[in-house]
């Protein structure tokens, strides 16, 4: 008789312990999934920026507005970047693609800084062997924003800005 009453009380305690451990396990598991999605997005975005920079370098003969406007059957630089991302651009809010000639001086600093050339009006101003950069920026919104709420200062999004450059062939 003594063992039966003790067993009933223990059953409720096991249920509470299981609920606590399961919630911790699920938080850990969803945190891993969210971090994997973030790494996946940054890798795809990096590759798309490289593709866009190379695409800009080989298309310096196109019009000045080719960074945003298609030239007939040839897609614009922005559209080429979006195509390279394969739909993952939808995982970002405030998604922008900018193209600019690179200022060579800060590029050789430690750490390197890739910034626009002073006074540029068009990405086509880069001469032969100068660099053209494509910068992709946006805000990554996780599926479960509560995980990054404290890290991001309450915004619930993580800013992403990736830049790639390639040598101009024009």
C-alpha positions in Angstrom: 0.0 0.0 0.0 2.8 2.4 0.8 4.5 1.8 -2.5 1.3 2.5 -4.5 0.8 6.0 -3.0 4.4 6.9 -3.6 4.2 5.7 -7.2 1.2 8.0 -7.9 3.0 11.1 -6.6 6.1 10.2 -8.6 4.0 9.9 -11.9 3.1 13.6 -11.7 6.6 14.6 -11.1 7.8 12.6 -14.1 5.3 14.4 -16.2 6.5 17.8 -15.1 10.2 16.9 -15.6 9.4 15.5 -19.1 7.6 18.7 -20.0 10.5 20.8 -18.9 13.1 18.7 -20.7 11.0 18.5 -23.8 10.6 22.3 -24.0 14.3 22.8 -23.6 15.1 20.2 -26.2 12.7 21.7 -28.7 14.1 25.2 -28.1 17.6 23.9 -28.8 16.4 22.0 -31.9 14.6 25.0 -33.4 17.6 27.2 -32.6 19.8 24.8 -34.6 17.3 24.9 -37.5 17.1 28.7 -37.4 20.9 29.1 -37.4 21.2 26.7 -40.3 18.6 28.7 -42.3 20.6 31.9 -41.5 23.9 30.3 -42.7 22.2 28.9 -45.8 20.9 32.4 -46.6 24.3 34.1 -46.1 26.0 31.5 -48.3 23.4 31.8 -51.1 23.6 35.6 -50.9 27.4 35.6 -51.0 27.3 33.5 -54.2 24.6 35.7 -55.7 26.7 38.8 -55.0 29.7 37.2 -56.7 27.6 36.2 -59.7 26.2 39.8 -59.9 29.6 41.4 -59.7 30.9 39.1 -62.5 27.8 39.8 -64.5 28.2 43.5 -64.2 31.9 43.3 -65.2 31.2 41.6 -68.5 28.2 43.8 -69.3 29.8 47.3 -69.2 28.6 47.8 -72.7 25.0 48.0 -71.6 23.1 51.2 -70.7 23.7 53.1 -67.4 20.4 51.9 -65.9 21.2 48.2 -66.6 21.7 47.6 -62.9 17.9 47.8 -62.5 16.3 47.8 -66.0 16.5 44.8 -68.4 18.2 45.4 -71.8 15.8 43.6 -74.1 16.2 39.9 -73.6 19.2 40.3 -71.3 18.2 40.5 -67.6 19.4 43.4 -65.5 22.1 42.9 -62.8 19.4 43.0 -60.1 17.4 40.4 -61.9 20.5 38.2 -62.4 21.2 38.4 -58.6 17.6 37.5 -57.8 17.7 34.6 -60.3 21.0 33.4 -58.6 19.3 33.4 -55.2 16.7 30.9 -56.4 13.9 32.3 -54.3 15.8 32.8 -51.0 15.5 36.6 -51.5 12.0 36.1 -50.1 13.6 35.2 -46.7 14.8 38.8 -46.5 12.9 42.1 -45.9 14.0 45.4 -47.4 16.0 43.5 -50.1 18.2 45.8 -52.2 20.9 45.3 -54.8 23.3 48.1 -55.5 26.1 48.3 -58.0 29.0 50.7 -57.8 32.7 51.2 -58.8 35.0 50.5 -55.9 37.4 53.0 -54.3 40.7 51.2 -54.5 42.5 52.9 -51.5 40.6 51.4 -48.5 40.4 48.0 -50.3 44.0 47.2 -49.3 43.6 48.2 -45.6 43.4 45.6 -42.8 40.5 44.7 -42.7 39.6 45.6 -46.3 36.8 48.1 -46.9 34.8 47.9 -50.1 33.2 51.2 -50.6 32.0 53.3 -53.6 34.4 55.5 -55.5 34.0 59.2 -54.5 31.7 61.2 -56.7 30.6 58.2 -58.9 27.4 58.6 -60.9 27.3 55.2 -62.6 28.7 51.7 -62.0 30.1 51.9 -65.5 32.7 54.5 -64.5 35.0 51.7 -63.5 37.8 51.5 -66.1 39.7 48.4 -67.3 41.0 46.5 -64.2 39.2 48.7 -61.7 36.7 46.9 -59.5 32.9 46.9 -59.8 31.0 45.8 -56.6 27.6 44.4 -56.0 26.2 44.9 -52.5 23.1 42.9 -51.4 21.5 44.1 -48.2 18.3 43.3 -46.3 16.9 42.1 -43.1 16.6 38.4 -42.2 13.4 37.6 -40.3 13.6 34.2 -38.5 10.6 31.9 -38.5 10.6 32.1 -34.7 11.7 35.7 -33.9 11.6 35.1 -30.2 15.0 33.4 -30.5 16.8 36.5 -31.7 14.6 39.1 -30.0 17.2 39.9 -27.3 20.2 39.7 -29.7 18.8 42.2 -32.2 17.6 44.7 -29.6 13.9 44.0 -30.0 13.6 44.4 -33.8 13.3 40.6 -34.4 15.4 40.9 -37.6 19.1 40.4 -38.3 20.6 42.8 -40.9 22.6 41.2 -43.7 24.9 43.1 -46.0 27.2 41.3 -48.3 29.5 42.8 -51.0 31.4 41.1 -53.8 33.6 42.8 -56.4 35.2 41.8 -59.7 37.6 43.4 -62.1 36.0 45.5 -64.9 36.6 44.3 -68.4 35.4 47.5 -70.1 
